[in-house]
Every structure is written in structure tokens, then in C-alpha cells.
Amino acid sequence: MSDAADAALRVPFAIALRFWLKLGFISFGGPAGQIAIMHEELVVRRRWIGEPHFLHALNFCMMLPGPEAQQLATYLGWRMHGVRGGLAAGGLFVLPSLVMMIGLAWLYLAHGATPLIAGGLAGIKAAVVAIVLMAAWRIGRRSLRNAGLVGLAIFGCAARVAGLPFPLIIALAALAGFWLPGLRRGLALEDDRLDHRPSPVRAPWRRASVILIGALALWAGGFAALVLQFGWSHAYAQMAWFFTKAALLTFGGAYAVLPYVFDGAVTQYGWLSPVQMIDGLALGETTPGPLIMIVAFVGFLGGWQQQLMGADHLLLAGVCGAVVATGYTFLPSFLFILGGAPVVEATRGITALAAPLAAISAAVVGVIVHLGLFLAGHVLWPGHPDWPALAIALGALAALGAWRRSLVEVVIVAGIAGCALRWFAGV
């Protein structure tokens, strides 16, 4: 391809930067909803990324530990503008939610929750159920192209019901893709015209090595500074070590890592109470950005409640705790994507990988369906039908599907509806 043709396909960095900033403020609905937003905006509406490339990147991110939606944004940003694009997309995906979570954590500790706030959060949580289920429908409609892939989606959902771990589901789906040649049917018909520009780098393994060394140096330098300043046993140093392990050792997205974080933050370190952890999860579900941003809530409460900067600097202690927890949770994600994406780009032309990757996508659709049903059980039917929540969820489904309203509009209206029900009906 000529340089002129390649330049014609490129999106100006300033325009992309504005989009990534906007995405950081509107990325509601957990990973499924966030992936759906990126697909709608980048593939369908703006046509910056082709469908096959989007799914290829998504498959790679799904196999990694950490927040897959943030990793997908980083990958797509890197694809369009190299390392600076990846850093901008991944960083802006997290930054707005970090600032919001710090503000909510301060409000939570300094002033407590009011009935109106509780009603608003309840309404938004009902809308989140609808967002996740609608995202599963939209992604499945595009990726389940034959009966075999539909069967793998059913398997993914049933496997989660049976309690199979997410990495095992991914491995079994990939094996099915290798063993069942019928899954290839329909995969060669994809239109990849938007993604024929060359990879941003030509020496992927060398670039990956450089990124790895740089990321390790950044991690080690920051960690050494915390240990030298506060000591190994200090909470900030322990937060850095703990959240690094959480980022590296847990697969399957935020809901897979939450039990590990709960056990460590509550039981092992005592940074917050079980009730506070559940409240933090509710806030994480109802703010934009990755659900794993609950780590910022954990870090803030740990710094504030343990008075790590002294009794006169509680806010500063909380902010530092939130930044440490967030930074060490997301640093491995940038390493995986900026180091691994150039290598993964080289696999796009290997047709033997088409069926396994499509099989993984199909199984993930089933896992997302299970997540939606899990949330529905806890939010809409917690032992008995919650009729107001059911009404809000059904309204959100209609708004997203039949009326084609935006996610931001749906979330705002759902929050207002929750507040109104609490105020006027006392439910």
C-alpha cells in the first residue's frame, strides 16, 4: 500500500484523543457494555476499525489477565497511532473513573449515603443488567455465524453455571476450534478492507522486548521508591505488591478478580470492612470505566481509615492509596498490550487460527450472558421480585433496543427513576 493511501486511512490523533476522552466518561455497563460501545462507535458508526480486526483484538484481550475492555481500548489506540495512541486510549479509559471513584469514596466516608443516593444507585444497577444483556445480544449476533459457534456460546454459559473457571472455558473453546473444522464455515467472508494498512511496527519481537524492559523498570522503580520511603510492611508498599499480583494472577475480567481482592483487602490486610467492600462494588458497577476500578475505592479507604499520612491529611492519604492501587493494577495491562499487540498482529494472516479465535469469541458471548443473568438474579430478583427494578430494567432494554437511545441517556434516566421511586413511593 502507498504512503498516501495509508495516510488516507489514518484518523488524526487529535480527533481520536477526543473520542478516547469521551469514552472514559460514557463507558458504562461493565466490560460487556464497554466492548459494545467501542464496537458501535469504532466499527459501525465511525468505521475506524474493521469487524475482523476488532474481533481479533478482542480475542487476544480476552485471553489476558486484567480488565479486557481497557486492554481492548489500548490495543485499538495502539493500532491507530502506535504507542502514544495506546497510552492515550488506555489511560483516558481509566482516568475519568479514577477521579470519579476518588470523589465518591470521599463522599461515602465524609458524608455517608442518603436514601436518594441509594435509590439512584438502585435504578442504575437495574439499567446495567439491561446493558449487559443487550451487549451479549449485539456481539453474539455478529460473531455467532454458524450452529457450531452457537453451541459454543451455550457451552460457555453452561460452563459458568457449573462453576468452571474462565481460563478453562477459553482453553476448551480454543481446542474445539482446532478440532472442529466446521467452525470455519462463514469465517472467510469477512470484509477486512478497513484493516489492510501495515502494522505500526515491523520488528514485533524486538519492540516487545523493549516494552517489557521498560515496564519492568517502571514497576521496580516505583515499588522501590515506596519501600525506601515507607518500608516493606507499610500499607502503600503492600498495596503495590498485592494489586500487582491481582493483575497478573487473575483471568476472566473484574468478576473473576473480585473474590481475590475481597479476600486480600478485607481478610488479609483489613483495609476495609466486608460491608464497605460491597458498597464499593455497587459504586464500581454504576460509574463509567472498568468495574475493577473498585481497587481505587479499596486503596482510598485503606489510606484514609489507616491514616497513612496522619490524622490531619486523611484526604491526601486516601488519594495516594487510590493512585497506588490503580497504577499497579493497570501497569501490567499496558505491558501486555503494547508489548504483545505487535506480535499478535502477525497472526492475523494465519488462517489456521481463524476457527480457534472465533470459538473463543463464541464462548465469551455465553460467559457474558451468564454475567447478565447473574446480575439479574441479584438486582432484579433477590429472593423475591423487585418490581421497580424489573420495570426500570425492561424500560432500559426497550430504550436500548427498540428506541436506539444512547447508554448515557439510559443510565441517567434510570438513576432519576430510582430516585423518584425512593422519594415518592418509599420503595
C-alpha positions in Angstrom: 0.0 0.0 0.0 1.3 3.5 -0.8 2.1 6.0 1.8 -0.7 8.3 0.5 -3.3 5.5 0.7 -2.2 4.6 4.2 -2.3 8.2 5.3 -5.9 8.5 4.0 -7.0 5.7 6.2 -5.5 7.2 9.3 -7.6 9.1 11.9 -6.0 12.4 13.1 -4.6 11.8 16.6 -6.4 14.9 18.0 -9.8 13.5 16.8 -9.0 10.1 18.3 -7.9 11.7 21.5 -11.3 13.4 21.9 -13.0 10.1 21.3 -11.0 8.3 23.9 -11.7 11.0 26.5 -15.4 10.8 25.7 -15.3 7.0 26.0 -13.8 7.4 29.5 -16.9 9.3 30.6 -19.6 7.1 28.9 -18.2 3.6 29.3 -21.0 2.3 31.5 -22.2 -1.3 31.6 -19.1 -3.2 32.7 -16.8 -4.9 30.2 -19.7 -6.2 28.1 -21.2 -2.7 27.8 -17.9 -1.1 27.2 -16.9 -3.5 24.4 -20.3 -2.9 22.9 -19.8 0.9 22.9 -16.4 0.5 21.2 -17.8 -1.8 18.6 -20.7 0.6 17.9 -18.5 3.7 17.7 -15.4 2.4 16.1 -16.6 -0.4 13.8 -20.2 0.5 12.9 -20.5 4.3 13.2 -17.1 5.8 12.6 -15.6 2.8 10.6 -12.1 3.4 12.1 -11.6 -0.3 12.7 -12.9 -3.3 10.6 -15.0 -6.1 12.1 -12.4 -8.9 11.7 -9.7 -6.8 13.3 -11.9 -5.8 16.2 -12.7 -9.4 16.9 -9.1 -10.5 16.6 -8.0 -7.8 19.1 -10.9 -8.8 21.4 -9.9 -12.5 21.4 -6.4 -11.6 22.4 -7.6 -9.3 25.2 -10.0 -12.0 26.5 -7.1 -14.4 27.0 -5.1 -12.0 29.2 -5.4 -11.4 32.9 -6.8 -8.0 33.8 -9.6 -5.7 32.5 -10.3 -6.8 28.9 -12.3 -3.6 27.9 -9.4 -1.3 28.9 -6.9 -3.6 27.2 -9.1 -3.6 24.1 -9.1 0.2 24.0 -5.3 0.3 24.5 -4.9 -2.2 21.6 -7.1 -0.3 19.2 -5.5 3.0 20.2 -2.1 1.4 19.5 -3.3 0.1 16.2 -4.3 3.6 15.0 -1.4 5.7 16.4 1.2 3.4 17.8 2.5 3.6 21.4 1.2 7.1 22.0 -2.3 6.0 20.8 -2.2 3.0 23.1 -1.2 5.1 26.1 -3.8 7.7 25.4 -6.6 5.2 24.8 -5.8 3.1 27.8 -5.0 6.0 30.1 -8.2 8.0 29.3 -10.3 4.9 29.7 -9.2 4.8 33.3 -8.6 8.4 34.4 -12.2 9.8 34.5 -13.3 6.8 36.5 -10.4 7.1 38.9 -11.3 10.8 39.6 -15.0 9.9 40.0 -14.2 7.0 42.3 -12.0 9.1 44.5 -14.8 11.7 44.7 -17.4 9.0 45.5 -15.2 7.4 48.1 -14.6 10.7 49.8 -18.4 11.4 49.8 -19.0 7.9 51.1 -16.6 8.4 54.1 -17.2 12.0 54.9 -21.0 12.3 54.5 -22.4 8.8 54.2 -25.2 7.6 51.9 -28.7 9.2 51.8 -31.9 7.5 50.7 -32.0 9.4 47.4 -28.5 8.3 46.6 -29.4 4.7 47.4 -32.4 5.0 45.1 -30.4 6.4 42.3 -27.8 3.6 42.5 -30.6 1.0 42.6 -32.1 2.4 39.4 -28.7 2.5 37.6 -27.9 -1.1 38.7 -31.2 -2.2 37.1 -30.2 -0.4 33.9 -26.8 -2.1 34.0 -28.5 -5.5 33.8 -30.2 -4.4 30.6 -27.0 -3.0 29.2 -25.1 -6.3 29.7 -27.8 -8.4 28.2 -28.2 -6.1 25.2 -24.4 -6.2 24.7 -24.4 -10.0 24.7 -27.2 -10.0 22.1 -25.4 -7.5 19.8 -22.0 -9.1 20.0 -23.5 -12.6 19.6 -25.5 -11.5 16.5 -22.3 -10.6 14.8 -19.9 -13.4 15.9 -22.2 -16.5 16.1 -22.2 -17.2 12.4 -23.0 -20.9 12.4 -24.6 -23.6 14.6 -21.2 -24.8 16.0 -20.4 -21.3 17.3 -23.9 -21.0 18.8 -23.3 -24.3 20.5 -20.0 -23.0 22.0 -21.9 -19.9 23.3 -24.3 -22.2 25.1 -21.4 -24.2 26.4 -19.8 -21.0 27.7 -22.9 -20.0 29.6 -23.5 -23.6 31.0 -19.8 -23.9 32.0 -20.1 -20.7 34.1 -23.3 -22.0 35.7 -21.4 -25.2 36.6 -18.6 -23.2 38.1 -15.8 -23.8 35.5 -13.0 -21.2 35.7 -12.8 -18.8 32.9 -9.3 -19.8 31.6 -10.5 -23.4 31.3 -13.5 -22.3 29.3 -11.3 -20.4 26.9 -8.9 -23.3 26.6 -11.7 -25.8 25.8 -13.2 -23.4 23.2 -9.8 -22.9 21.5 -9.3 -26.7 21.4 -12.8 -27.1 19.9 -11.8 -24.6 17.2 -8.8 -26.7 16.3 -10.7 -30.0 16.3 -14.0 -28.9 14.6 -13.3 -27.8 11.1 -17.0 -27.0 10.6 -16.5 -23.9 12.7 -14.6 -22.3 9.8 -17.8 -22.1 7.8 -18.6 -18.4 7.2 -15.4 -17.1 8.6 -13.7 -16.4 5.2 -16.5 -14.0 4.1 -15.5 -11.1 6.4 -14.7 -7.7 4.9 -11.3 -6.7 6.1 -10.8 -3.7 3.8 -10.5 -1.2 6.7 -7.6 -3.1 8.2 -5.1 -3.6 5.4 -2.8 -0.9 6.4 0.6 -2.2 7.7 1.3 -2.9 11.3 2.7 0.2 13.3 5.9 -1.7 13.9 8.0 -4.1 11.7 10.1 -5.8 14.4 7.5 -7.1 16.8 9.7 -9.3 19.0 12.3 -6.6 19.4 9.7 -4.0 20.2 8.1 -6.4 22.7 11.4 -6.8 24.4 12.0 -3.1 24.7 8.4 -2.6 26.1 9.0 -5.4 28.6 12.2 -4.0 29.9 10.8 -0.5 30.2 7.6 -1.7 32.0 9.7 -3.8 34.5 12.0 -0.8 35.1 8.9 1.4 35.8 7.3 -1.1 38.1 10.6 -1.8 40.0 11.4 1.9 40.3 8.1 2.8 41.7 8.0 -0.1 44.1 11.5 0.5 45.3 10.6 4.2 46.0 7.6 3.1 48.1 9.7 0.6 50.1 12.5 3.1 50.6 10.1 5.9 51.7 7.7 3.9 53.9 9.2 0.4 54.4 8.2 -3.0 53.1 5.5 -3.6 55.7 3.8 -0.2 55.1 0.3 -0.3 53.5 1.3 1.6 50.4 4.1 -0.9 49.6 1.8 -3.8 50.4 -0.9 -2.3 48.1 1.6 -2.1 45.2 2.6 -5.7 45.7 -0.9 -7.1 46.3 -2.5 -5.3 43.3 0.4 -6.4 41.0 -0.4 -10.0 41.9 -4.1 -9.4 41.4 -3.4 -8.0 37.9 -1.1 -10.9 36.9 -2.8 -13.9 38.5 -6.5 -13.5 37.8 -8.2 -14.2 34.5 -11.8 -13.6 33.3 -12.3 -9.9 34.0 -13.4 -8.0 37.0 -15.8 -10.6 38.4 -13.0 -13.2 38.4 -10.6 -10.9 40.3 -13.2 -9.7 42.9 -13.0 -12.7 45.2 -9.2 -12.4 45.3 -9.4 -8.7 46.0 -12.1 -9.2 48.6 -10.1 -11.8 50.5 -6.9 -9.8 50.4 -8.3 -6.3 51.1 -10.8 -7.4 53.8 -9.5 -10.6 55.4 -5.7 -10.4 54.9 -4.9 -6.7 55.2 -8.1 -5.2 56.8 -8.1 -2.1 54.6 -11.9 -2.0 54.7 -14.8 -4.0 56.1 -17.0 -6.5 54.2 -19.9 -4.1 54.1 -17.7 -1.3 52.7 -16.4 -3.7 50.1 -19.9 -4.5 48.9 -20.7 -0.7 48.8 -17.6 -0.2 46.7 -18.7 -2.8 44.3 -22.0 -1.0 43.9 -20.2 2.2 43.1 -18.0 0.4 40.7 -21.0 -1.0 38.9 -22.6 2.4 38.5 -19.7 4.6 37.4 -18.1 4.7 33.9 -14.8 2.8 33.4 -13.7 -0.7 34.3 -15.5 -2.4 37.2 -12.1 -3.3 38.5 -11.8 0.4 39.5 -13.2 -0.8 42.8 -9.4 -1.1 43.5 -9.3 2.7 43.7 -12.1 2.6 46.3 -10.2 -0.1 48.3 -7.0 2.0 48.1 -8.7 5.2 49.1 -10.5 3.6 52.1 -7.3 1.9 53.2 -5.3 5.1 53.1 -8.0 7.2 54.8 -9.0 4.7 57.5 -5.5 3.7 58.5 -4.4 7.4 58.5 -1.4 6.6 56.4 -0.5 10.3 56.1 -1.5 11.2 59.7 -4.8 12.3 61.2 -4.6 15.8 59.5 -4.2 14.5 56.0 -6.9 11.9 55.5 -7.8 13.0 52.0 -4.2 13.0 50.8 -3.7 9.5 52.3 -6.8 8.3 50.5 -5.9 9.8 47.2 -2.4 8.3 47.4 -3.9 4.9 48.2 -6.2 5.1 45.2 -3.5 6.1 42.9 -1.1 3.3 44.0 -3.8 0.6 43.8 -4.9 1.8 40.3 -1.4 2.2 38.9 -0.2 -1.2 39.9 -3.4 -2.8 38.7 -3.2 -1.4 35.2 0.5 -1.3 34.6 0.6 -5.0 33.6 -2.2 -4.3 31.1 -0.2 -1.7 29.2 2.7 -4.2 29.2 0.6 -7.0 27.8 -0.9 -4.8 25.0 2.0 -2.5 24.0 4.4 -5.5 24.1 2.1 -8.2 22.8 0.0 -6.4 20.2 2.8 -6.2 17.6 3.3 -9.9 17.9 -0.4 -10.7 17.7 -0.7 -8.5 14.6 1.5 -11.1 12.8 -1.0 -13.8 13.5 -3.9 -12.2 11.6 -2.8 -13.8 8.3 -2.6 -17.3 9.8 -5.9 -18.9 8.6 -5.4 -21.9 10.9 -6.1 -19.6 13.9 -9.4 -18.2 12.5 -11.6 -21.1 13.9 -10.0 -21.2 17.4 -10.3 -17.5 17.8 -13.9 -17.5 16.5 -14.6 -20.3 19.0 -13.2 -18.2 21.8 -15.4 -15.3 20.8 -18.4 -17.6 20.8 -17.7 -19.0 24.3 -17.2 -15.4 25.6 -20.7 -14.5 24.4 -22.0 -17.3 26.6 -20.0 -16.1 29.5 -21.4 -12.5 29.1 -24.9 -14.0 29.0 -24.2 -15.7 32.3 -22.9 -12.5 33.8 -26.1 -10.7 32.7 -28.3 -13.5 34.3 -26.1 -13.4 37.4 -26.6 -9.7 37.8 -30.4 -10.0 37.1 -30.7 -12.6 39.9 -29.1 -10.3 42.4 -30.6 -7.0 41.3 -34.0 -7.8 39.9 -34.9 -11.0 41.9 -33.0 -11.0 45.2 -35.1 -13.9 46.7 -38.3 -12.1 45.6 -39.2 -10.0 42.6 -38.1 -6.3 42.8 -40.9 -4.8 40.7 -39.4 -1.3 40.5 -36.1 -2.7 39.4 -37.7 -5.0 36.9 -39.7 -2.1 35.4 -36.5 0.0 35.1 -34.6 -2.9 33.5 -37.4 -3.6 31.0 -37.6 0.1 30.1 -33.8 0.2 29.7 -34.0 -2.8 27.3 -36.7 -1.1 25.3 -34.7 2.2 25.2 -31.5 0.4 24.0 -33.1 -2.0 21.6 -36.3 -0.6 20.1 -35.7 3.2 20.6 -31.9 3.1 20.0 -31.2 5.5 22.9 -27.6 6.0 24.0 -26.1 4.3 27.1 -25.6 7.7 28.8 -29.2 8.6 28.3 -30.4 5.3 29.6 -28.2 5.4 32.7 -29.2 9.0 33.6 -32.9 8.3 33.2 -32.6 5.1 35.2 -30.9 6.9 38.0 -33.6 9.6 38.0 -36.3 6.9 38.0 -34.6 5.2 41.0 -34.5 8.5 42.9 -38.1 9.2 42.1 -39.4 5.9 43.2 -37.5 6.2 46.5 -38.8 9.8 47.0 -42.5 9.4 46.1 -43.2 5.7 46.8 -40.8 4.9 49.5 -39.7 1.7 47.9 
